[in-house]
Amino acid sequence: MSREQEWVDEEAGPVVRPYAVARGRTRSSSPSIDLLATVAPTGLPVPGKAELSVQHRRLLTYVAGRSRAVAEVAAELNLPVGVVRVLLGDLLDYGLVQVRMPVGKGASPTESLLREVINGLRAL
């Protein structure tokens, strides 16, 4: 029986509830982890003081080799995004991953610019 199968009962579904996976926590130590942020390993060794669960290690294995979006990680690991954010916060604290926030959208056009565009279109 694989480790993943140990966590699932065919009739009942997951044996361990998401809040247990996150050790009862509902918020990440890094609250700014966005759904579209990308995660990549730093390549640093696991510190001796680190208490990594099976899910932490699965997350590290999944992102090894290339950056992945937080939403993609959650979908692949079959975990709620909130739980993945908590786990990522732990890994960030240990320096094992880096999270890059999505590039912000450009500044919204000003009202005067929009009026100039409309007036230009009307002139056509």
C-alpha atoms as an extended CHARMM CRD file, in Angstrom:
* protein
*
       124  EXT
         1         1  MET       CA              0.0000000000        0.0000000000        0.0000000000  PROA      1               0.0000000000
         2         2  SER       CA              1.4650000000        3.3830000000       -1.0120000000  PROA      2               0.0000000000
         3         3  ARG       CA              1.6070000000        6.3250000000        1.3710000000  PROA      3               0.0000000000
         4         4  GLU       CA             -1.1050000000        8.1140000000       -0.5800000000  PROA      4               0.0000000000
         5         5  GLN       CA             -3.4490000000        5.1400000000       -0.2480000000  PROA      5               0.0000000000
         6         6  GLU       CA             -2.9390000000        5.1080000000        3.5390000000  PROA      6               0.0000000000
         7         7  TRP       CA             -4.6760000000        8.4970000000        3.7250000000  PROA      7               0.0000000000
         8         8  VAL       CA             -7.8250000000        7.4630000000        1.8410000000  PROA      8               0.0000000000
         9         9  ASP       CA            -10.6720000000        5.1300000000        2.7510000000  PROA      9               0.0000000000
        10        10  GLU       CA            -12.5610000000        3.9720000000       -0.3590000000  PROA      10              0.0000000000
        11        11  GLU       CA            -15.9810000000        4.5920000000        1.1820000000  PROA      11              0.0000000000
        12        12  ALA       CA            -15.2840000000        7.5510000000        3.4410000000  PROA      12              0.0000000000
        13        13  GLY       CA            -12.7790000000        9.4850000000        1.3190000000  PROA      13              0.0000000000
        14        14  PRO       CA             -9.8090000000       11.2010000000        2.9500000000  PROA      14              0.0000000000
        15        15  VAL       CA             -9.1520000000        9.8100000000        6.4200000000  PROA      15              0.0000000000
        16        16  VAL       CA             -7.2810000000       12.9200000000        7.5450000000  PROA      16              0.0000000000
        17        17  ARG       CA             -9.1980000000       16.1750000000        7.2580000000  PROA      17              0.0000000000
        18        18  PRO       CA             -7.4940000000       19.2310000000        5.7260000000  PROA      18              0.0000000000
        19        19  TYR       CA             -7.2360000000       21.0850000000        9.0400000000  PROA      19              0.0000000000
        20        20  ALA       CA             -5.2850000000       18.1310000000       10.4310000000  PROA      20              0.0000000000
        21        21  VAL       CA             -2.8750000000       18.2540000000        7.4880000000  PROA      21              0.0000000000
        22        22  ALA       CA             -2.2610000000       21.9170000000        8.3270000000  PROA      22              0.0000000000
        23        23  ARG       CA             -1.9710000000       21.0620000000       12.0530000000  PROA      23              0.0000000000
        24        24  GLY       CA             -5.1330000000       22.9650000000       12.8550000000  PROA      24              0.0000000000
        25        25  ARG       CA             -3.9420000000       26.1850000000       11.2600000000  PROA      25              0.0000000000
        26        26  THR       CA             -6.0960000000       28.0970000000        8.8200000000  PROA      26              0.0000000000
        27        27  ARG       CA             -3.6840000000       30.9150000000        7.9820000000  PROA      27              0.0000000000
        28        28  SER       CA             -0.2400000000       30.8520000000        6.4890000000  PROA      28              0.0000000000
        29        29  SER       CA              2.6890000000       32.5160000000        8.2170000000  PROA      29              0.0000000000
        30        30  SER       CA              2.9780000000       34.4140000000        4.9220000000  PROA      30              0.0000000000
        31        31  PRO       CA             -0.5310000000       35.7730000000        4.2730000000  PROA      31              0.0000000000
        32        32  SER       CA              0.4360000000       37.3250000000        0.9640000000  PROA      32              0.0000000000
        33        33  ILE       CA              0.6890000000       33.9870000000       -0.8970000000  PROA      33              0.0000000000
        34        34  ASP       CA             -1.5420000000       34.5620000000       -3.8990000000  PROA      34              0.0000000000
        35        35  LEU       CA             -3.4000000000       31.8490000000       -5.7830000000  PROA      35              0.0000000000
        36        36  LEU       CA             -1.5310000000       32.7500000000       -8.9800000000  PROA      36              0.0000000000
        37        37  ALA       CA              1.8770000000       33.1050000000       -7.3310000000  PROA      37              0.0000000000
        38        38  THR       CA              4.5740000000       30.6940000000       -8.4910000000  PROA      38              0.0000000000
        39        39  VAL       CA              6.5130000000       28.3800000000       -6.2010000000  PROA      39              0.0000000000
        40        40  ALA       CA             10.0330000000       27.0940000000       -6.7920000000  PROA      40              0.0000000000
        41        41  PRO       CA             12.4790000000       25.2200000000       -4.5630000000  PROA      41              0.0000000000
        42        42  THR       CA             15.5270000000       27.0840000000       -3.3130000000  PROA      42              0.0000000000
        43        43  GLY       CA             17.7060000000       23.9810000000       -3.3750000000  PROA      43              0.0000000000
        44        44  LEU       CA             18.7570000000       24.4790000000        0.2380000000  PROA      44              0.0000000000
        45        45  PRO       CA             19.0030000000       21.4220000000        2.4950000000  PROA      45              0.0000000000
        46        46  VAL       CA             16.2250000000       20.7690000000        4.9980000000  PROA      46              0.0000000000
        47        47  PRO       CA             17.2190000000       22.3140000000        8.3490000000  PROA      47              0.0000000000
        48        48  GLY       CA             17.6060000000       19.8860000000       11.2590000000  PROA      48              0.0000000000
        49        49  LYS       CA             14.8880000000       21.7250000000       13.2170000000  PROA      49              0.0000000000
        50        50  ALA       CA             12.3690000000       21.4120000000       10.3710000000  PROA      50              0.0000000000
        51        51  GLU       CA              9.3200000000       19.2930000000       11.1280000000  PROA      51              0.0000000000
        52        52  LEU       CA              8.1400000000       18.3400000000        7.6610000000  PROA      52              0.0000000000
        53        53  SER       CA              5.0380000000       16.2370000000        7.1780000000  PROA      53              0.0000000000
        54        54  VAL       CA              4.3660000000       13.8720000000        4.3130000000  PROA      54              0.0000000000
        55        55  GLN       CA              2.3980000000       16.6720000000        2.6190000000  PROA      55              0.0000000000
        56        56  HSD       CA              5.3150000000       19.1140000000        2.9600000000  PROA      56              0.0000000000
        57        57  ARG       CA              7.5740000000       16.5670000000        1.2850000000  PROA      57              0.0000000000
        58        58  ARG       CA              5.0260000000       15.8660000000       -1.4670000000  PROA      58              0.0000000000
        59        59  LEU       CA              4.8380000000       19.6020000000       -2.1510000000  PROA      59              0.0000000000
        60        60  LEU       CA              8.6270000000       19.8910000000       -2.3410000000  PROA      60              0.0000000000
        61        61  THR       CA              8.8180000000       16.8980000000       -4.6820000000  PROA      61              0.0000000000
        62        62  TYR       CA              6.1320000000       18.3330000000       -6.9490000000  PROA      62              0.0000000000
        63        63  VAL       CA              7.8300000000       21.7170000000       -7.3590000000  PROA      63              0.0000000000
        64        64  ALA       CA             11.3100000000       20.2260000000       -7.7910000000  PROA      64              0.0000000000
        65        65  GLY       CA             12.7200000000       21.1270000000      -11.1740000000  PROA      65              0.0000000000
        66        66  ARG       CA             10.4190000000       23.9920000000      -12.1340000000  PROA      66              0.0000000000
        67        67  SER       CA              8.1470000000       26.7200000000      -10.8500000000  PROA      67              0.0000000000
        68        68  ARG       CA              4.4800000000       25.9390000000      -10.3820000000  PROA      68              0.0000000000
        69        69  ALA       CA              1.4610000000       28.0950000000       -9.6240000000  PROA      69              0.0000000000
        70        70  VAL       CA             -0.0610000000       27.7190000000       -6.1460000000  PROA      70              0.0000000000
        71        71  ALA       CA             -3.3790000000       26.7210000000       -7.7280000000  PROA      71              0.0000000000
        72        72  GLU       CA             -1.6230000000       24.0370000000       -9.8070000000  PROA      72              0.0000000000
        73        73  VAL       CA              0.1230000000       22.6520000000       -6.7200000000  PROA      73              0.0000000000
        74        74  ALA       CA             -3.1880000000       22.4610000000       -4.8370000000  PROA      74              0.0000000000
        75        75  ALA       CA             -4.8750000000       20.6710000000       -7.7270000000  PROA      75              0.0000000000
        76        76  GLU       CA             -2.0450000000       18.1870000000       -8.2300000000  PROA      76              0.0000000000
        77        77  LEU       CA             -1.7530000000       17.3430000000       -4.5200000000  PROA      77              0.0000000000
        78        78  ASN       CA             -5.5440000000       17.1880000000       -4.1950000000  PROA      78              0.0000000000
        79        79  LEU       CA             -5.4960000000       19.5990000000       -1.2560000000  PROA      79              0.0000000000
        80        80  PRO       CA             -7.5110000000       22.7580000000       -0.6160000000  PROA      80              0.0000000000
        81        81  VAL       CA             -5.6920000000       25.9650000000       -1.5810000000  PROA      81              0.0000000000
        82        82  GLY       CA             -5.8680000000       27.1780000000        2.0270000000  PROA      82              0.0000000000
        83        83  VAL       CA             -3.9790000000       24.1010000000        3.2220000000  PROA      83              0.0000000000
        84        84  VAL       CA             -1.3730000000       24.5170000000        0.4810000000  PROA      84              0.0000000000
        85        85  ARG       CA             -0.8790000000       28.1450000000        1.5440000000  PROA      85              0.0000000000
        86        86  VAL       CA             -0.2510000000       27.0390000000        5.1420000000  PROA      86              0.0000000000
        87        87  LEU       CA              2.2300000000       24.3720000000        4.0070000000  PROA      87              0.0000000000
        88        88  LEU       CA              3.9850000000       26.8710000000        1.7280000000  PROA      88              0.0000000000
        89        89  GLY       CA              4.2560000000       29.3140000000        4.6230000000  PROA      89              0.0000000000
        90        90  ASP       CA              6.0660000000       26.6170000000        6.6100000000  PROA      90              0.0000000000
        91        91  LEU       CA              8.4220000000       25.8660000000        3.7260000000  PROA      91              0.0000000000
        92        92  LEU       CA              9.0820000000       29.5810000000        3.2590000000  PROA      92              0.0000000000
        93        93  ASP       CA              9.9550000000       29.8960000000        6.9440000000  PROA      93              0.0000000000
        94        94  TYR       CA             12.5140000000       27.0890000000        6.5450000000  PROA      94              0.0000000000
        95        95  GLY       CA             13.9090000000       28.6960000000        3.3660000000  PROA      95              0.0000000000
        96        96  LEU       CA             13.0630000000       25.6450000000        1.2440000000  PROA      96              0.0000000000
        97        97  VAL       CA             10.9260000000       27.4150000000       -1.3470000000  PROA      97              0.0000000000
        98        98  GLN       CA             10.5910000000       30.8340000000       -2.8400000000  PROA      98              0.0000000000
        99        99  VAL       CA              7.2680000000       32.2880000000       -3.8350000000  PROA      99              0.0000000000
       100       100  ARG       CA              7.0410000000       34.8850000000       -6.5620000000  PROA      100             0.0000000000
       101       101  MET       CA              3.9240000000       36.9630000000       -6.6190000000  PROA      101             0.0000000000
       102       102  PRO       CA              2.2490000000       37.4310000000       -9.9970000000  PROA      102             0.0000000000
       103       103  VAL       CA              3.2870000000       40.4670000000      -11.9510000000  PROA      103             0.0000000000
       104       104  GLY       CA              0.8300000000       43.2360000000      -11.1700000000  PROA      104             0.0000000000
       105       105  LYS       CA             -1.4290000000       44.5250000000      -13.8300000000  PROA      105             0.0000000000
       106       106  GLY       CA             -0.5120000000       47.8650000000      -15.3140000000  PROA      106             0.0000000000
       107       107  ALA       CA             -1.9940000000       50.9590000000      -13.8380000000  PROA      107             0.0000000000
       108       108  SER       CA             -5.5780000000       51.6010000000      -14.8410000000  PROA      108             0.0000000000
       109       109  PRO       CA             -6.0120000000       54.2800000000      -17.4570000000  PROA      109             0.0000000000
       110       110  THR       CA             -7.0610000000       57.6540000000      -16.1440000000  PROA      110             0.0000000000
       111       111  GLU       CA            -10.4500000000       59.1250000000      -16.8870000000  PROA      111             0.0000000000
       112       112  SER       CA             -8.8900000000       61.8240000000      -19.0500000000  PROA      112             0.0000000000
       113       113  LEU       CA             -7.0930000000       59.2290000000      -21.1830000000  PROA      113             0.0000000000
       114       114  LEU       CA            -10.3220000000       57.2800000000      -21.6720000000  PROA      114             0.0000000000
       115       115  ARG       CA            -12.1280000000       60.4810000000      -22.7220000000  PROA      115             0.0000000000
       116       116  GLU       CA             -9.3840000000       61.2460000000      -25.2530000000  PROA      116             0.0000000000
       117       117  VAL       CA             -9.7310000000       57.7370000000      -26.7130000000  PROA      117             0.0000000000
       118       118  ILE       CA            -13.5150000000       58.0760000000      -26.9550000000  PROA      118             0.0000000000
       119       119  ASN       CA            -13.2090000000       61.5020000000      -28.5690000000  PROA      119             0.0000000000
       120       120  GLY       CA            -10.6360000000       60.1180000000      -31.0180000000  PROA      120             0.0000000000
       121       121  LEU       CA            -12.9430000000       57.2530000000      -31.9430000000  PROA      121             0.0000000000
       122       122  ARG       CA            -15.8670000000       59.6050000000      -32.4420000000  PROA      122             0.0000000000
       123       123  ALA       CA            -13.7250000000       61.7530000000      -34.7430000000  PROA      123             0.0000000000
       124       124  LEU       CA            -13.1940000000       58.7800000000      -37.0430000000  PROA      124             0.0000000000
